[in-house]
Amino acid sequence: MTGAGSNAGSGPKALDPGGADNPVTEAPPPPDPAGHQPRALKSSTKEPTIGFRPRPGTRARLKKRAGGRALSHVLEAAVDAYLGRKVTEVDHELRAALTAELAPIGRHLSGIRAQATGVGRNLNQMARFVNGYKRLPLAYREDLDTIRAGLDAILAELTAIREALDALAGKPRP
């Protein structure tokens, strides 16, 4: 037999899909002459969505604060700010309104931080003494009562801040 079909089966075909008797395998990529490893491919999958059900009235307050912007953009910026990421799109009117409302609370928190730092410093000094001498002096009783009063004052201030933030968010306290 002569003709086009006479060499059937005598060599590999250009587009052979393979089969049980002729599996198709890919050759490994050629080695890099400089000895570098090939880059790993980045995943092109997106992050899964996060959904939540806001408390009653929250959506209306967010829409009011957002103005004409989409709520998803406002929430994304809020999450970025919470995570410490730099927020690129800033609504200056919204920021000014929030600054005016939150500045007194921030100043109050700064005072509480200084007070808590002082209490912690006193406790560390007392702990060093007790660990060094393995004794608890009777005079420390008064100091511990003073520290307890300081911690109670800090707790009262934090409670007041929580109430102020709840009032700002429109959430009634029980």
Residue, then its C-alpha position, 0 to 999 in steps of 0.5 A: m500500500t502506497g499513499a498517505g495512509s501507509n505510515a499509520g502508526s509509525g510515529p507520534k502524531a502531532l495532537d495525540p490526546g493520549g490514552a491508556d496505552n499512550p499517556v501524555t506527560e508534561a516535561p518539567p520546565p527547563p532549568d534556569p541558567a542562573g539557578h533561580q527557582p521559578r516563581a510560584l503562581k499567585s492565586s487568583t481567587k477572591e476573598p470570601t464575602i463577610g456578611f452580618r446583620p446590623r442592630p436595628g437602626t444601624r443601617a439608617r445611621l450608616k446611610k445618613r453618615a455615608g451621604g451618597r456613597a455606597l454602604s459597602h465602601v463606608l464599611e470597607a473603609a471602617v474595617d481598613a481603619y480598624l485594622g490599621r490600614k491607611v484609608t485612601e478615600v476620606d470623606h472630610e465632612l464625615r471625618a470632621a463630624l466624627t472628630a468633633e464627636l470622638a475627640p472628647i472620648g479620645r482625650h478621656l481615654s488618654g487620661i485613663r491610659a496614664q492613670a493605668t500606667g501609674v497603677g501598673r508601675n506601682l504594682n511592679q515595684m511592689a512585686r519586685f520587693v515581694n519577690g526579692y525579700k519573700r515577705l509582704p510588709l503590712a504597709y502594703r495593705e494600705d497601698l493595695d487598697t489605694i491601688r484597688a481604688g485607682l482600678d475602680a476609678i479606671l473602671a468607672e471612667l471606662t464605663a462612662i466612655r462606653e455609655a458615651l459611645d453607646a449614646l453616640a451610636g444610638k444604642p440605649r443602655p439597659 
